[in-house]
Amino acid sequence: MVYYYTYGGRTRVFAEALAGVLGWEAHELKSDLNERGRLSFLFKALGLAITKKPYPITNMPSVDAAEIYVCAPVWGGHMASPAKYFVENAGLKDKKVNVLLTCGNILSGEKFKRKAREALAAAGCAEGKIMVFATVESLPEAEVITGQLKEMLDESGEPKPDLTEPLIIDPLPAPEAEPAAQTEELLAQTDEKNISESAPAEEAAGRRDENSEPASFDEAPGQPDAQTASEQTAQPDEPA
């Protein structure tokens, strides 16, 4: 089973392509963060990125499989908070957990992988494959993503040991993005340093926003960084 969290739909495209390559089912992890307005979500997600806290999902599944994939955007250099909550509370101890992260940072793939390994170890999971995909502009079409995944994995779903993971590069001009996708991009391009420096102001703005609309942060609380278009190997933005 492929479990994924997304705010604007970017990570869903990767998760569904992965499920198709593996012949598995895809299951979306839902959070009330997604029910908030864009600004409310952005403030909340940014706060979660700064504190690195998990955030509850509203449809916790029962995981029976011995091996799963978790797909999520990168927030502040870490797996998105709802996905992190799933990893910590879904009873995954000793299960093999593979991770696919989406981001916009082309330089920090190894750091995101390291943080993902730390999250899996803390939950007692057996570490599987960890992949990071970065998109620089618009989201590549599903066929492009599927092709990259097939190159990276053998028929059993295991990584090919002699292949460096490519980052996906979108060859097409960026289309007009939906508001949710724009929010994902914004969160994905926010780096941890800038987040830390702006934390007091953002938190204050979040409190003001709370009076009218629940404060929230979307798919990339701190940094779903944008990588390029060929993936990187072993090491989490969904806005991604």
Buried (B, 14 or more C-beta within 10 A) or exposed (E): BBBBBBBBBBBBBBBBBBBBBBEBEBBBBBBBBBEBBBBBBBBBBBBBBBBBEBBEBEEBBEBEEEBBBBBBBBBBBBBBBBBBBBBBEBEBEEBBBBBBBBBBBBEBBEBBBBBBBBBBEEBEBBBBBBBBBBBBBBBBBEEBBBBBBEEBBEEEBEBEEEEEBBBBBBEEEEEEBEEBBBBBBBBBBBBBEEBEEBBEEBBEBBEEBBEEBBBBBBBBBBBBBBBBBBBBBBBBBBBB
